[in-house]
Amino acid sequence: VQLQASGGGLVQAGGSLRLSCAASGLTFNMGWFRQAPGKEREFVVGISRTGRTTDYADSVKGRFTISRDIAKNTVYLQMNSLRPEDTAVYYCAAANAESGSYYSGYDYWGQGTLVTVSS
């Protein structure tokens, strides 16, 4: 399975962006992670295979929304009220089996898309 992420860019603080991640095959849990310069990669949000269950990092709750189009094998990350601290390379990830965790257990990773939020 290959994951193709897109939608990153430069935006001013308070603005919005929508990321997309298209999977080439069947996947189960999918998630978004991010890595800021000089920092470790961190979990952002995960979504179940059906899209009915999600889990967000505290830092993005109320600002980011994940959704899933099962027919298109694509997940979306709508990011609103962006802050400079959201600046990072965002990676989508997917699991090839059912898992009880959104924080780990991913088998496939996208190439990353850069989000830059200016102050």
VEXFIVEX-527195 format. One record per residue: z negated, x negated, y negated of N, C-alpha, C, O in turn. Coordinates in nm, 2 decimals. Layout:
// VEXFIVEX-527195
+--------+--------+--------+--------+--------+--------+--------+--------+--------+--------+--------+--------+
:   n.pz :   n.px :   n.py :  ca.pz :  ca.px :  ca.py :   c.pz :   c.px :   c.py :   o.pz :   o.px :   o.py :
+--------+--------+--------+--------+--------+--------+--------+--------+--------+--------+--------+--------+
:      Z :      X :      Y :      Z :      X :      Y :      Z :      X :      Y :      Z :      X :      Y :
...
+--------+--------+--------+--------+--------+--------+--------+--------+--------+--------+--------+--------+
END
This chain:
// VEXFIVEX-527195
+--------+--------+--------+--------+--------+--------+--------+--------+--------+--------+--------+--------+
:   n.pz :   n.px :   n.py :  ca.pz :  ca.px :  ca.py :   c.pz :   c.px :   c.py :   o.pz :   o.px :   o.py :
+--------+--------+--------+--------+--------+--------+--------+--------+--------+--------+--------+--------+
:   0.00 :  -0.09 :   0.12 :   0.00 :   0.00 :   0.00 :   0.00 :  -0.09 :  -0.12 :  -0.08 :  -0.19 :  -0.13 :
:   0.09 :  -0.05 :  -0.22 :   0.09 :  -0.13 :  -0.34 :   0.04 :  -0.03 :  -0.46 :   0.07 :   0.09 :  -0.46 :
:  -0.03 :  -0.09 :  -0.55 :  -0.08 :  -0.01 :  -0.67 :  -0.01 :  -0.07 :  -0.79 :  -0.01 :  -0.19 :  -0.82 :
:   0.04 :   0.02 :  -0.87 :   0.11 :  -0.01 :  -0.99 :   0.04 :   0.05 :  -1.11 :   0.04 :   0.17 :  -1.13 :
:  -0.03 :  -0.03 :  -1.19 :  -0.11 :   0.01 :  -1.30 :  -0.03 :   0.00 :  -1.43 :   0.05 :  -0.09 :  -1.45 :
:  -0.05 :   0.09 :  -1.52 :   0.02 :   0.09 :  -1.65 :  -0.06 :   0.16 :  -1.75 :  -0.15 :   0.23 :  -1.72 :
:  -0.02 :   0.15 :  -1.88 :  -0.08 :   0.22 :  -1.99 :  -0.17 :   0.15 :  -2.08 :  -0.21 :   0.20 :  -2.18 :
:  -0.19 :   0.02 :  -2.05 :  -0.27 :  -0.06 :  -2.14 :  -0.21 :  -0.09 :  -2.28 :  -0.09 :  -0.06 :  -2.29 :
:  -0.28 :  -0.14 :  -2.37 :  -0.23 :  -0.17 :  -2.50 :  -0.33 :  -0.20 :  -2.60 :  -0.45 :  -0.22 :  -2.57 :
:  -0.29 :  -0.20 :  -2.73 :  -0.38 :  -0.23 :  -2.84 :  -0.41 :  -0.10 :  -2.91 :  -0.32 :  -0.03 :  -2.95 :
:  -0.54 :  -0.07 :  -2.94 :  -0.58 :   0.05 :  -3.01 :  -0.69 :   0.02 :  -3.10 :  -0.77 :  -0.07 :  -3.07 :
:  -0.71 :   0.09 :  -3.20 :  -0.82 :   0.07 :  -3.29 :  -0.94 :   0.14 :  -3.23 :  -0.93 :   0.24 :  -3.15 :
:  -1.06 :   0.10 :  -3.27 :  -1.18 :   0.16 :  -3.23 :  -1.18 :   0.31 :  -3.26 :  -1.14 :   0.35 :  -3.37 :
:  -1.23 :   0.39 :  -3.17 :  -1.22 :   0.53 :  -3.19 :  -1.10 :   0.60 :  -3.13 :  -1.09 :   0.72 :  -3.12 :
:  -1.00 :   0.52 :  -3.10 :  -0.87 :   0.57 :  -3.05 :  -0.88 :   0.60 :  -2.90 :  -0.98 :   0.59 :  -2.83 :
:  -0.76 :   0.63 :  -2.85 :  -0.75 :   0.67 :  -2.71 :  -0.63 :   0.60 :  -2.64 :  -0.54 :   0.56 :  -2.70 :
:  -0.65 :   0.59 :  -2.51 :  -0.54 :   0.54 :  -2.42 :  -0.55 :   0.61 :  -2.29 :  -0.66 :   0.65 :  -2.25 :
:  -0.44 :   0.62 :  -2.22 :  -0.44 :   0.67 :  -2.08 :  -0.38 :   0.57 :  -1.99 :  -0.26 :   0.53 :  -2.01 :
:  -0.45 :   0.53 :  -1.89 :  -0.40 :   0.44 :  -1.79 :  -0.36 :   0.52 :  -1.67 :  -0.41 :   0.63 :  -1.64 :
:  -0.26 :   0.47 :  -1.60 :  -0.21 :   0.53 :  -1.48 :  -0.21 :   0.43 :  -1.36 :  -0.19 :   0.31 :  -1.39 :
:  -0.22 :   0.48 :  -1.24 :  -0.22 :   0.39 :  -1.13 :  -0.15 :   0.46 :  -1.02 :  -0.20 :   0.56 :  -0.96 :
:  -0.03 :   0.42 :  -0.98 :   0.05 :   0.49 :  -0.88 :   0.04 :   0.41 :  -0.75 :   0.07 :   0.29 :  -0.75 :
:   0.01 :   0.48 :  -0.64 :   0.00 :   0.42 :  -0.51 :   0.12 :   0.44 :  -0.43 :   0.18 :   0.55 :  -0.44 :
:   0.17 :   0.35 :  -0.35 :   0.29 :   0.36 :  -0.27 :   0.27 :   0.43 :  -0.14 :   0.36 :   0.46 :  -0.07 :
:   0.14 :   0.45 :  -0.10 :   0.11 :   0.51 :   0.03 :  -0.02 :   0.59 :   0.02 :  -0.08 :   0.61 :  -0.08 :
:  -0.06 :   0.63 :   0.14 :  -0.19 :   0.71 :   0.15 :  -0.31 :   0.63 :   0.11 :  -0.32 :   0.51 :   0.16 :
:  -0.39 :   0.68 :   0.03 :  -0.52 :   0.62 :   0.00 :  -0.63 :   0.71 :   0.00 :  -0.61 :   0.84 :   0.00 :
:  -0.75 :   0.67 :   0.00 :  -0.87 :   0.75 :   0.00 :  -0.94 :   0.74 :  -0.13 :  -0.88 :   0.77 :  -0.23 :
:  -1.06 :   0.69 :  -0.14 :  -1.12 :   0.67 :  -0.27 :  -1.04 :   0.58 :  -0.35 :  -0.97 :   0.48 :  -0.30 :
:  -1.03 :   0.61 :  -0.48 :  -0.96 :   0.52 :  -0.58 :  -1.06 :   0.49 :  -0.69 :  -1.15 :   0.57 :  -0.72 :
:  -1.04 :   0.38 :  -0.76 :  -1.13 :   0.35 :  -0.87 :  -1.07 :   0.26 :  -0.97 :  -0.96 :   0.20 :  -0.95 :
:  -1.14 :   0.25 :  -1.08 :  -1.10 :   0.16 :  -1.19 :  -1.21 :   0.06 :  -1.21 :  -1.33 :   0.10 :  -1.22 :
:  -1.18 :  -0.07 :  -1.22 :  -1.27 :  -0.17 :  -1.26 :  -1.22 :  -0.24 :  -1.38 :  -1.10 :  -0.22 :  -1.42 :
:  -1.30 :  -0.32 :  -1.45 :  -1.25 :  -0.40 :  -1.56 :  -1.32 :  -0.53 :  -1.57 :  -1.43 :  -0.55 :  -1.52 :
:  -1.25 :  -0.62 :  -1.63 :  -1.30 :  -0.76 :  -1.65 :  -1.28 :  -0.80 :  -1.79 :  -1.16 :  -0.82 :  -1.83 :
:  -1.38 :  -0.82 :  -1.86 :  -1.37 :  -0.87 :  -2.00 :  -1.37 :  -1.03 :  -2.00 :  -1.42 :  -1.09 :  -1.90 :
:  -1.32 :  -1.09 :  -2.10 :  -1.31 :  -1.23 :  -2.11 :  -1.45 :  -1.30 :  -2.09 :  -1.55 :  -1.26 :  -2.16 :
:  -1.46 :  -1.39 :  -1.99 :  -1.59 :  -1.46 :  -1.97 :  -1.69 :  -1.38 :  -1.89 :  -1.80 :  -1.42 :  -1.88 :
:  -1.65 :  -1.26 :  -1.84 :  -1.75 :  -1.18 :  -1.77 :  -1.70 :  -1.15 :  -1.63 :  -1.58 :  -1.17 :  -1.60 :
:  -1.79 :  -1.10 :  -1.55 :  -1.75 :  -1.06 :  -1.42 :  -1.69 :  -0.92 :  -1.42 :  -1.70 :  -0.84 :  -1.51 :
:  -1.61 :  -0.90 :  -1.32 :  -1.55 :  -0.77 :  -1.30 :  -1.66 :  -0.66 :  -1.28 :  -1.75 :  -0.69 :  -1.21 :
:  -1.64 :  -0.55 :  -1.34 :  -1.74 :  -0.44 :  -1.33 :  -1.68 :  -0.31 :  -1.30 :  -1.56 :  -0.28 :  -1.34 :
:  -1.75 :  -0.23 :  -1.23 :  -1.71 :  -0.09 :  -1.19 :  -1.70 :   0.00 :  -1.32 :  -1.79 :  -0.01 :  -1.41 :
:  -1.60 :   0.08 :  -1.32 :  -1.58 :   0.17 :  -1.43 :  -1.60 :   0.32 :  -1.38 :  -1.68 :   0.39 :  -1.43 :
:  -1.52 :   0.35 :  -1.28 :  -1.52 :   0.49 :  -1.24 :  -1.45 :   0.50 :  -1.10 :  -1.36 :   0.41 :  -1.07 :
:  -1.49 :   0.59 :  -1.02 :  -1.43 :   0.61 :  -0.89 :  -1.40 :   0.76 :  -0.87 :  -1.47 :   0.85 :  -0.93 :
:  -1.31 :   0.79 :  -0.78 :  -1.27 :   0.93 :  -0.75 :  -1.24 :   0.94 :  -0.60 :  -1.19 :   0.85 :  -0.54 :
:  -1.28 :   1.06 :  -0.55 :  -1.26 :   1.08 :  -0.40 :  -1.11 :   1.11 :  -0.37 :  -1.03 :   1.13 :  -0.46 :
:  -1.08 :   1.11 :  -0.25 :  -0.94 :   1.14 :  -0.20 :  -0.89 :   1.27 :  -0.26 :  -0.78 :   1.29 :  -0.30 :
:  -0.98 :   1.37 :  -0.26 :  -0.94 :   1.51 :  -0.30 :  -0.95 :   1.52 :  -0.45 :  -0.89 :   1.61 :  -0.51 :
:  -1.01 :   1.43 :  -0.52 :  -1.03 :   1.44 :  -0.66 :  -1.15 :   1.52 :  -0.70 :  -1.17 :   1.54 :  -0.82 :
:  -1.22 :   1.58 :  -0.61 :  -1.33 :   1.67 :  -0.64 :  -1.46 :   1.60 :  -0.68 :  -1.54 :   1.65 :  -0.75 :
:  -1.47 :   1.47 :  -0.64 :  -1.59 :   1.40 :  -0.67 :  -1.56 :   1.27 :  -0.75 :  -1.46 :   1.20 :  -0.72 :
:  -1.64 :   1.25 :  -0.85 :  -1.62 :   1.13 :  -0.93 :  -1.76 :   1.06 :  -0.96 :  -1.86 :   1.12 :  -0.94 :
:  -1.75 :   0.94 :  -1.00 :  -1.87 :   0.86 :  -1.04 :  -1.83 :   0.77 :  -1.15 :  -1.74 :   0.69 :  -1.14 :
:  -1.91 :   0.77 :  -1.26 :  -1.88 :   0.69 :  -1.37 :  -1.99 :   0.59 :  -1.40 :  -2.11 :   0.61 :  -1.37 :
:  -1.95 :   0.48 :  -1.45 :  -2.05 :   0.38 :  -1.51 :  -2.11 :   0.44 :  -1.63 :  -2.05 :   0.52 :  -1.70 :
:  -2.24 :   0.42 :  -1.65 :  -2.31 :   0.47 :  -1.77 :  -2.24 :   0.44 :  -1.90 :  -2.24 :   0.52 :  -1.99 :
:  -2.18 :   0.32 :  -1.91 :  -2.12 :   0.28 :  -2.03 :  -2.00 :   0.36 :  -2.07 :  -1.96 :   0.36 :  -2.19 :
:  -1.94 :   0.44 :  -1.98 :  -1.82 :   0.51 :  -2.01 :  -1.84 :   0.66 :  -2.00 :  -1.75 :   0.74 :  -2.03 :
:  -1.95 :   0.71 :  -1.95 :  -1.98 :   0.85 :  -1.93 :  -1.96 :   0.92 :  -2.07 :  -2.01 :   0.88 :  -2.17 :
:  -1.89 :   1.04 :  -2.06 :  -1.87 :   1.12 :  -2.18 :  -1.75 :   1.07 :  -2.26 :  -1.71 :   1.14 :  -2.35 :
:  -1.69 :   0.95 :  -2.23 :  -1.58 :   0.90 :  -2.31 :  -1.45 :   0.89 :  -2.22 :  -1.34 :   0.91 :  -2.27 :
:  -1.47 :   0.85 :  -2.10 :  -1.36 :   0.83 :  -2.00 :  -1.36 :   0.94 :  -1.90 :  -1.46 :   1.00 :  -1.86 :
:  -1.24 :   0.98 :  -1.86 :  -1.22 :   1.08 :  -1.76 :  -1.11 :   1.04 :  -1.66 :  -1.00 :   1.00 :  -1.70 :
:  -1.15 :   1.04 :  -1.53 :  -1.06 :   1.01 :  -1.43 :  -1.00 :   1.14 :  -1.36 :  -1.08 :   1.23 :  -1.35 :
:  -0.88 :   1.13 :  -1.33 :  -0.82 :   1.25 :  -1.26 :  -0.72 :   1.20 :  -1.15 :  -0.68 :   1.08 :  -1.15 :
:  -0.68 :   1.29 :  -1.07 :  -0.59 :   1.24 :  -0.96 :  -0.49 :   1.35 :  -0.93 :  -0.52 :   1.47 :  -0.92 :
:  -0.37 :   1.30 :  -0.92 :  -0.25 :   1.39 :  -0.88 :  -0.22 :   1.35 :  -0.73 :  -0.15 :   1.25 :  -0.71 :
:  -0.26 :   1.43 :  -0.64 :  -0.25 :   1.40 :  -0.50 :  -0.10 :   1.39 :  -0.46 :  -0.05 :   1.31 :  -0.39 :
:  -0.02 :   1.49 :  -0.51 :   0.12 :   1.49 :  -0.48 :   0.19 :   1.37 :  -0.53 :   0.29 :   1.33 :  -0.46 :
:   0.15 :   1.31 :  -0.64 :   0.22 :   1.19 :  -0.69 :   0.15 :   1.06 :  -0.65 :   0.19 :   0.95 :  -0.68 :
:   0.04 :   1.07 :  -0.57 :  -0.04 :   0.95 :  -0.53 :  -0.07 :   0.87 :  -0.65 :  -0.07 :   0.75 :  -0.65 :
:  -0.12 :   0.94 :  -0.76 :  -0.15 :   0.87 :  -0.88 :  -0.28 :   0.91 :  -0.94 :  -0.32 :   1.03 :  -0.93 :
:  -0.35 :   0.81 :  -0.99 :  -0.48 :   0.84 :  -1.06 :  -0.46 :   0.81 :  -1.21 :  -0.38 :   0.72 :  -1.24 :
:  -0.53 :   0.88 :  -1.29 :  -0.52 :   0.86 :  -1.44 :  -0.66 :   0.83 :  -1.49 :  -0.76 :   0.88 :  -1.44 :
:  -0.66 :   0.75 :  -1.59 :  -0.79 :   0.72 :  -1.66 :  -0.77 :   0.75 :  -1.81 :  -0.70 :   0.67 :  -1.88 :
:  -0.82 :   0.86 :  -1.86 :  -0.81 :   0.90 :  -2.00 :  -0.93 :   0.83 :  -2.07 :  -1.05 :   0.86 :  -2.03 :
:  -0.91 :   0.75 :  -2.16 :  -1.01 :   0.68 :  -2.23 :  -1.01 :   0.72 :  -2.38 :  -0.92 :   0.70 :  -2.45 :
:  -1.12 :   0.78 :  -2.42 :  -1.14 :   0.83 :  -2.56 :  -1.25 :   0.76 :  -2.62 :  -1.33 :   0.69 :  -2.56 :
:  -1.26 :   0.77 :  -2.75 :  -1.36 :   0.70 :  -2.83 :  -1.38 :   0.56 :  -2.79 :  -1.49 :   0.51 :  -2.77 :
:  -1.27 :   0.49 :  -2.78 :  -1.27 :   0.35 :  -2.74 :  -1.35 :   0.26 :  -2.84 :  -1.35 :   0.28 :  -2.96 :
:  -1.42 :   0.16 :  -2.78 :  -1.50 :   0.07 :  -2.85 :  -1.45 :  -0.07 :  -2.83 :  -1.38 :  -0.10 :  -2.73 :
:  -1.48 :  -0.17 :  -2.92 :  -1.44 :  -0.30 :  -2.90 :  -1.49 :  -0.36 :  -2.76 :  -1.42 :  -0.44 :  -2.70 :
:  -1.61 :  -0.32 :  -2.72 :  -1.66 :  -0.37 :  -2.60 :  -1.59 :  -0.31 :  -2.47 :  -1.62 :  -0.35 :  -2.36 :
:  -1.50 :  -0.22 :  -2.49 :  -1.41 :  -0.17 :  -2.38 :  -1.29 :  -0.27 :  -2.36 :  -1.22 :  -0.25 :  -2.26 :
:  -1.28 :  -0.36 :  -2.44 :  -1.17 :  -0.46 :  -2.43 :  -1.18 :  -0.53 :  -2.30 :  -1.28 :  -0.60 :  -2.27 :
:  -1.08 :  -0.53 :  -2.21 :  -1.08 :  -0.59 :  -2.08 :  -0.95 :  -0.57 :  -2.01 :  -0.86 :  -0.50 :  -2.06 :
:  -0.93 :  -0.64 :  -1.90 :  -0.82 :  -0.61 :  -1.81 :  -0.87 :  -0.51 :  -1.72 :  -0.98 :  -0.53 :  -1.65 :
:  -0.80 :  -0.40 :  -1.71 :  -0.84 :  -0.29 :  -1.62 :  -0.76 :  -0.30 :  -1.49 :  -0.64 :  -0.31 :  -1.49 :
:  -0.83 :  -0.29 :  -1.38 :  -0.77 :  -0.29 :  -1.25 :  -0.80 :  -0.16 :  -1.17 :  -0.91 :  -0.11 :  -1.17 :
:  -0.69 :  -0.11 :  -1.11 :  -0.71 :   0.00 :  -1.02 :  -0.73 :  -0.05 :  -0.88 :  -0.68 :  -0.15 :  -0.84 :
:  -0.80 :   0.03 :  -0.80 :  -0.83 :  -0.01 :  -0.66 :  -0.82 :   0.11 :  -0.57 :  -0.84 :   0.22 :  -0.62 :
:  -0.79 :   0.09 :  -0.44 :  -0.78 :   0.20 :  -0.35 :  -0.84 :   0.16 :  -0.21 :  -0.83 :   0.04 :  -0.17 :
:  -0.89 :   0.25 :  -0.14 :  -0.95 :   0.23 :  -0.01 :  -0.85 :   0.29 :   0.09 :  -0.79 :   0.39 :   0.07 :
:  -0.85 :   0.23 :   0.21 :  -0.76 :   0.28 :   0.32 :  -0.83 :   0.36 :   0.42 :  -0.78 :   0.39 :   0.53 :
:  -0.96 :   0.39 :   0.39 :  -1.04 :   0.47 :   0.48 :  -1.15 :   0.54 :   0.40 :  -1.18 :   0.50 :   0.29 :
:  -1.21 :   0.64 :   0.46 :  -1.32 :   0.71 :   0.39 :  -1.43 :   0.62 :   0.37 :  -1.47 :   0.54 :   0.46 :
:  -1.50 :   0.63 :   0.25 :  -1.61 :   0.55 :   0.22 :  -1.71 :   0.63 :   0.14 :  -1.67 :   0.71 :   0.06 :
:  -1.84 :   0.60 :   0.16 :  -1.94 :   0.67 :   0.08 :  -1.96 :   0.61 :  -0.05 :  -2.04 :   0.66 :  -0.13 :
:  -1.90 :   0.50 :  -0.08 :  -1.93 :   0.43 :  -0.21 :  -1.80 :   0.42 :  -0.29 :  -1.69 :   0.39 :  -0.24 :
:  -1.82 :   0.43 :  -0.42 :  -1.71 :   0.41 :  -0.51 :  -1.72 :   0.27 :  -0.57 :  -1.63 :   0.23 :  -0.65 :
:  -1.83 :   0.20 :  -0.55 :  -1.85 :   0.07 :  -0.61 :  -1.79 :  -0.05 :  -0.53 :  -1.77 :  -0.16 :  -0.58 :
:  -1.76 :  -0.02 :  -0.40 :  -1.71 :  -0.13 :  -0.32 :  -1.63 :  -0.07 :  -0.21 :  -1.61 :   0.05 :  -0.20 :
:  -1.58 :  -0.16 :  -0.12 :  -1.50 :  -0.11 :  -0.01 :  -1.35 :  -0.08 :  -0.03 :  -1.29 :  -0.01 :   0.04 :
:  -1.30 :  -0.14 :  -0.14 :  -1.16 :  -0.12 :  -0.17 :  -1.07 :  -0.23 :  -0.10 :  -1.11 :  -0.34 :  -0.09 :
:  -0.96 :  -0.18 :  -0.06 :  -0.87 :  -0.27 :   0.02 :  -0.75 :  -0.31 :  -0.06 :  -0.69 :  -0.41 :  -0.03 :
:  -0.71 :  -0.24 :  -0.16 :  -0.59 :  -0.27 :  -0.24 :  -0.63 :  -0.27 :  -0.38 :  -0.71 :  -0.20 :  -0.43 :
:  -0.56 :  -0.36 :  -0.45 :  -0.59 :  -0.38 :  -0.60 :  -0.45 :  -0.39 :  -0.67 :  -0.36 :  -0.45 :  -0.62 :
:  -0.45 :  -0.33 :  -0.79 :  -0.34 :  -0.33 :  -0.87 :  -0.34 :  -0.47 :  -0.95 :  -0.43 :  -0.55 :  -0.94 :
:  -0.23 :  -0.49 :  -1.03 :  -0.22 :  -0.62 :  -1.10 :  -0.30 :  -0.63 :  -1.23 :  -0.31 :  -0.73 :  -1.28 :
:  -0.35 :  -0.52 :  -1.27 :  -0.43 :  -0.52 :  -1.40 :  -0.35 :  -0.49 :  -1.52 :  -0.23 :  -0.52 :  -1.53 :
:  -0.41 :  -0.42 :  -1.61 :  -0.34 :  -0.38 :  -1.74 :  -0.44 :  -0.41 :  -1.85 :  -0.56 :  -0.37 :  -1.84 :
:  -0.40 :  -0.47 :  -1.95 :  -0.49 :  -0.52 :  -2.06 :  -0.51 :  -0.41 :  -2.16 :  -0.41 :  -0.35 :  -2.21 :
:  -0.63 :  -0.38 :  -2.19 :  -0.67 :  -0.29 :  -2.30 :  -0.75 :  -0.37 :  -2.40 :  -0.85 :  -0.44 :  -2.38 :
:  -0.70 :  -0.36 :  -2.53 :  -0.76 :  -0.43 :  -2.64 :  -0.80 :  -0.33 :  -2.75 :  -0.71 :  -0.26 :  -2.79 :
:  -0.92 :  -0.33 :  -2.78 :  -0.97 :  -0.24 :  -2.88 :  -1.02 :  -0.32 :  -3.00 :  -1.11 :  -0.40 :  -3.00 :
:  -0.95 :  -0.30 :  -3.11 :  -0.98 :  -0.37 :  -3.24 :  -1.09 :  -0.29 :  -3.32 :  -1.09 :  -0.17 :  -3.32 :
:  -1.17 :  -0.37 :  -3.39 :  -1.28 :  -0.31 :  -3.47 :  -1.23 :  -0.28 :  -3.61 :  -1.31 :  -0.22 :  -3.69 :
+--------+--------+--------+--------+--------+--------+--------+--------+--------+--------+--------+--------+
END
